[in-house]
Amino acid sequence: MSKVKVSIVGGSGYTGGELLRLLLFHPHVEIKQVTSERNAGKLVFRSHPNLRKITALKFSSTDELEPCDLLFLCLPHGHSMQKIGDFQALAPKLIDLSGDFRLNDPGDYVKWYGMEHPNPDLLKEFVYGIPELHREAMKRARYVSSAGCNATAVILGLYPLFREGWVEPDRTVVEVKAGTSQGGNSVGPASHHPERSGAVRTYKPAGHRHTAEMLQELSFGRDIAVHFTATSIDMVRGIHCVGHVFLTEDLDERAIWKVYREVYGQEPFIRIVKDREGIHRLPDPKILAGSNYCDIGFVRDEGSRRLVVFSALDNLMKGAAGQAVQAFNLMHGFEEITGLAFPGLHPI
């Protein structure tokens, strides 16, 4: 079997580096180029020191890109949508890891991003990038838009409940606690060590852009609300999501277990975590670092119809690069877990 020739556009950031790490060990991939405008001509391991002695690739500039089979786009938000025609001309398949093509409705870009989308007709050609929700569409897709990391954690945690119509539509409250790598590798006052170390910083109490993805994927044609807050904590990798939903029926845990097993029982990267003893009774992002798993658990509040749903993942893996490789595998008919079998480390 000939290898799929791929290039990474925007490979100097954390997500690009993680994607490069995965693809270097993927048995069906040949990496042609990795771009970085500010690092063009430099060895990629200067930006990603974990790849020292693994690859001798050097960064290229975007102007030097050559045709390939698939382009991974790891550019800052707003860049892919402006240059999408150039990228389409270079590769028949694209996986965009930014938010530029995640939303189906062009009007949502005005509402959540404060801008008109320059290529609204293309939105319908991109499959939203959570494989557990859109696996069959990905198998036929030319273009995939990887989901946001916060959105992935929230959607996967709550999807079975919303699919069943078990959730009061306007009372869902979710908070995500995220690692600092979510903010990328650009340096600023918020990343200065004396300011950052030990901080618990709520950076988006309301109006987070990823809320649009949650509403899109969880609505099932109904009007719903997701009241979402994002907080950054002193952790490098990981997302820990706590969702409070209020059930429309007085369901017991057995019924809830059943629907989660029906939806996720055969999923290779979803684990239902709900033990009665030990320190790992519920999802914890620490043990997921470097893995493509999303762990999900829940606790039924017996004093009300509140259900507390927990989900955890590595924001650079299942929240970004790992999920993109999972989509890549589906698009090319490879076994879905190819290149993604690493289970994480314990202890770390």
N, C-alpha and C positions, 0 to 999 in steps of 0.2 A: 504494500500500500504506500503510495507516494504521500509525503508529508504536506500538510497545509502550510503555505507560506504566509506568515503574518508579520505585521509591523505594529509598533505601539507609538501613538502620537501623544507626546507629553509624558515622557517616561522618567522624569527626574524626581517626581513627588513620591510620597509614601505609597499611594495606590499604584502608580506606575511601577515602582520598584517591587511591590508585592506581586503584581501581575507578571513581571519579568521573571521573578523567582519561580513562579508556578510553571510558566511556559518553557523555561529552560529544561525542566524535567518532564515535560509532557511528551510521551512517545510518538505522537502524531503531528508535532509542530516543528517547523523550521522558522526561526526568528530572523527576518531579513534586516529590519532597521528599528531603532529606538530613537525618537527625536527629543531634543531639548534645545531651545533657542540659546539659552545662556550657557549651556555646557557643550555646544556642538564641537566635535573633534576630541572631546575628552573621553577617557574610558568610563564606562557606566559604573564600574565598582568604586569610582571616586565619590559618587553620590549614594551608592548602595554597597557599603563595605562588606556586607554579608556575602556578596557575590564575588569577592576576591578569589582568584584562582578557579572560579567556576566559568567565567566567560571573559573573552577579550574584546567583546563588542565595544564600539565607540558610539557616542551620541551623534546623530545627524541633525541637520536643520530641517524644518518642514519643507523647505524649497527643494531639498535633495531627495524627497520621498519617491520611491519607484513603485510601479504597480505590484500588487500582491493579491492573495486570495481573500484576506480579511484584514481590516484595520480595527484595532482597539483604540478608541478615542478617550484619552484621560486628561482632557483639557479643562481649565476652569469654566465654570458656568458662563454661558453666553458666547463662547468661542466656537463650539461645534456648529451651532445654528447659523452662524455667519459664514462659515466656510464649507458647509456640507456638500455643496456642488463639487468642490475640488476633491473632497474625500470620496464621493461617489464615483468620480472619474478614475480613481486609483484602484478601487477594490469593489468587487460585486457584492461583498457582505461587510457590514459594519456592526460593531458593538460599541455604543456610546455610554461611558460611565458617568457623564454629567447629568444635570437635570434638564437638558435642552429639549429632549423629545419624550419625556416621561408622561406628560399629560395629554389626554385625548382631545380636550376642548381648548381651542386657541384662546378663548376668553379667560381660562384659568391662568394663563401666563400674564395677562393684564392684572388680574386680581392678586395673584400670589408672588409674581416676580416684578410687577410694575412696568411691564414692557409688552409691546406688540411682538408676536412671534413673526420673524421674517419669512418663515417657510411653513405656514400653517397647513398646507395641503400634504406635507410630508408626515405630519403627526400620525395619521392613520396607517402609515406604512411601518411604523415601529411597534414591535411587540413589547409590552411592559415586562421588565426583566426579572420577575420572580418565577422561577421554573415550576414551583409547586402549584401555582395558579394558572400558568399559561404554557405548560409543557408542550402540548400538541401544536399550538400555534408557533412555538419556537422551532419545532422540527421542520416547519415549512418556511421559516422567516428568512429574509435577506437582511433585515435590520432589527436589532434589539436595543432597547434603552434600559440599561441596568437601573434597578430601583435604588432609592436613597437608603442609607444605612439605618437611620432612625425609622423610616417608613417600613423597611423590611422587618425589623424587630416587632413593630406594632402590628402590622398587617398579619404576619404569620401567627402571632400570639392570639389575635382576636378573630381571624377569618372563620373558623368553624362556627363560632357563636353567631356572627352576623349572617353567615350563609343559612343557618337554621331559622333566622328571624327571632332569636331568643333574647335580643338585647333591646332595652328601651332606647329609642332612636336618638334622644337628645341629652343623655346623662352620662355618656362615656367620658371618663377623665383618665388621662395617661401622662405619666412622667417617665422620661428617659434620663438616665445618668450615663454619660459617655466619657470615654478616654480622650486624652488630649490630641492623639493622632488624628482625630476627626477634623481638627482645625487645619490640617496640612502642615507643610514644613516652612511656610513663610514666617519670618521673625517679626515680632511686634511687642508692644508693651504687655499684652495679655500672656505672652509666652516667656517673658523675662522671669528667671528662676525665683527671685525673691517675691514676685507677685503671684507666681503660678503654684509654687510648692505648697501643698496642704490645702489648696483652695477648693471650695465647693461653690461654683459660680453658675448661677442660673442666667444663661445668656439669651434665652428666648422664652420668656414666660407665656407668650401668646403670639399667634400669627406666624409660626414656623412654616416655611415653604413645604416641608415634607407632609404637612397636614393635607395638602391637596391630593397627594398620592393615596393617603389613608382614606379620604372621602371617596375617591374614584374607585378604589378596589374593594371597599367594604359596604358600599351603599346598596348594591343589588337592586337598583332602580328605586330605592326609597330615599326620602330626605332624612339624613342623619347628621349628627354633630359629633366631632371628636375634639375634646378640649385638651390640647396637648401642650406640655411644657418640657423644655430641654435644659439640662443642667450638666455642666462639665465638672468632672471630679479629678482628683490626683491619681490617675491611672492612665497608662499610655494607650493600651488597646482595650477595646471592649465596649459593649452597650448592655446596660441592664434596664429593662423596661418593666414598669409596674402599671397595669391597667385596671381601673375600677369600672366594672360594668354592672348594670342593674337588670336582672333577668325579668322577662315578661311572665315567666311561670315559676312556680316554686319547685325547681328541679333539684334532685339530689345529686351527689357526686358521681354516682353510678351512671346516670344518664349523660352527664357531662363527659366523663371518661369515654363513654361509648362513641360519642360524636367525634372526639379528638382522635380516637383510634381509627374510626372510619375514614377520616380525612387524611391522617398522616401515618397510619400504620405501615404503609409500604414505602414511605418516603426515605430515601437514603441519607438525607442530611437533617431530618427532624427527629429529635429525641424528646419523648414525654418524660419529664423528671418530676416525680412526686413520691418521695420516700417518707416513711413514718419515723425514721430515726437517722442519726448521724448528722454531720455538719453540711452534707451536700443534699439536703432534702429537696431543695428548689434550685432553679437555674442560677448559675454563677459564671459571669464572663471570664473570670480568671483562668478557669480550666479549659477555655475554648480558644485561647490565644494561638493563632496559626492554623486553626481548623476551619472547615467550612460548615460546621454544624450550627444549628439553631436549637437551643434547648428551651422547652416550654413546660410550664407547670401552672397550677392554680390552687386556690384555697377558697372554699365556700364559707362565707360568713353566715353562720347559722342563725344569727339574730336578725337577719334581713334578707333581701334578695340580692345583696351585693356579692359578686364574684370577683376575687382578686386574681388577675392573670399575670404571670411572670414569663418573660422571655429574655434570652441572653444570646449574644453572638459576638464575634470579632468583627468590628466595623470595617477593617481592611480586608476581611475574607468574605464571609457570607454577606457582609454589608457592602462589598465592593468587588475586589479582584477575584475572589473565589467564586462568587455568584456569576461573574462574567465568564469565567472558564466553564462553569456548569452550563451556561447558555451556549457557549461555543461547542461543547460536546454534543448537545442536543441538535444544534444546527447542522452538524456534520455526521450524525449517526453513530458517534462514538459512545461507548459505555459512559453513563452520566458521571460516574465517580472517577473517571480517568484523570490522574494528576491531582486528585483532591482527597486522597485517602488518609492523610496525616490526621491523627486524632487529637492533637494538642498535647501539652505537657503538664505533668503533675508530679511533684510540686513545681511552682515557678515563682 
